[in-house]
Amino acid sequence: MKIQMLPSTIDENGRASARQHLMSIIIDDCVAIDAGCLAMACSDLQRRQVRDIVLTHPHLDHIAGLPLFIDDLFSTLTAPIRVHATREIIDILERDIFNWAIYPRFSELLNDFGPVVEYLEFLQGANFDVRHLSIRSVAVHHKVSANGFIVSDGRVSIAITGDTAETDEIWELCNTTPDLKAVLAECAFPDEMDKLASVSDHLTPRRLAREIEKLHDHALPVFVINIKPMFREKVVEQIEALNLPRVEILEVSKIYEFESEPPVVAGG
């Protein structure tokens, strides 16, 4: 399984920055988990291949690129963009985004080939298929109804917490997923902003450290995502100071590959 977190922020030199204002993770160049920066940052290959978008929750940093992605492809789509989401998220998108005031209601529009968007509802706690992937939705603890996911390609699995405060079920599922290769976990705020983290249902480095203690496999890698951009340096510094050997920051644009067996090294 191949994953890539798309860049979303430009530095003063006009280059992609490590900071993340928006969130979108691409799996195997064809399935998007969230669409915060999908339209703005996907590769040409991903733009041609991504037709399934799975949403963790409807906050703007996770959906901002969705209307633009559909808009970009509108006239060329020979099959609809499939948006996988809970009923609550679908209703919020139709009420607050695709409402003709903020953006066109694409669910009411056709191009020369037919519909351009299709909503596929999933239930929290249920398994559903997306292309070659099997995904288990897990309710997590956030200000709105939000989902984490266990994503499997039949050989390996990864876990994505999405935005969450302290929670239990996703860690319990991690512990019962035998082919799990990595966890992508949020850590939005530095420790000194613990009160805001608590109010907004996010994690800090200390809170994250306590959460990953719930993992039984102490060698399982944990990659940190969703660091608030203004606090990135402080959060990274605090995570490093905790000396958590299995934890690292997921790098923007870097392609990570997870295999069922270690790669064979020539001459090894």
Sequence and secondary structure as in RCSB ss.txt:
>XXXX:A:sequence
MKIQMLPSTIDENGRASARQHLMSIIIDDCVAIDAGCLAMACSDLQRRQVRDIVLTHPHLDHIAGLPLFIDDLFS
TLTAPIRVHATREIIDILERDIFNWAIYPRFSELLNDFGPVVEYLEFLQGANFDVRHLSIRSVAVHHKVSANGFI
VSDGRVSIAITGDTAETDEIWELCNTTPDLKAVLAECAFPDEMDKLASVSDHLTPRRLAREIEKLHDHALPVFVI
NIKPMFREKVVEQIEALNLPRVEILEVSKIYEFESEPPVVAGG
>XXXX:A:secstr
 EEEE    B TTSSB S  SS  EEETTTEEE  SSHHHH  HHHHHH  EEE S   HHHHTHHHHHHHHHGG
G SS EEEEE HHHHHHIIIIISSSSSS  GGG EETTEESEEEEE  TT EEEETTEEEEEEEE SSS EEEEE
EE SS EEEE  S SS SHHHHHHHT TTEEEEEEE  S GGGHHHHHHHT   HHHHHHHHTT S TTS EEEE
   GGGHHHHHHHHHHTT TTEEE  TT EEE  SS    TT 
